[in-house]
Amino acid sequence: MLARIRAYSLYLAWVVSLAATGGSLFLSEVMHFVPCSLCWFQRIFMYPLVLLLGRAALRDDRGIVGYALPLSVIGGLISLYHYGKQKIPALAQVLPCTSGVPCDKDYLDWYGIITIPLLALIAFVLITILLLLGKTSSNGEDEAGAEEA
């Protein structure tokens, strides 16, 4: 099972980025939820992943991991901070959003836990895990090392 996930990790990461991008566009363009400044930063790190991972998946280019992983990790950290601002009132006061939509506003709050930043965080974490799994081939060798041999 793990070997199959590794073999298709770029495609799976691309599908996650497509779903996250489509979801954010649906929420803003169809549901008319105005994104806050932290939402925009998360989008800045997610949207390029659709193009990068899509191209890499088509070419089976495992070298993309070095470029896509920082986008995913930084986007995930922004999502984690944003989720903290929504769920921890004291954190919302540290650096409050001063213009536009407040960053601690919950448009979507399912069961008191699931919010838009949490969904973004889950997407970034999945992409990160898939990129790390796909960095090595199914036999455990690093792809770069396999090409040099």
Order of alpha helices (4+ residues) and beta strands (2+ residues): alpha-alpha-alpha-alpha-alpha-alpha-alpha
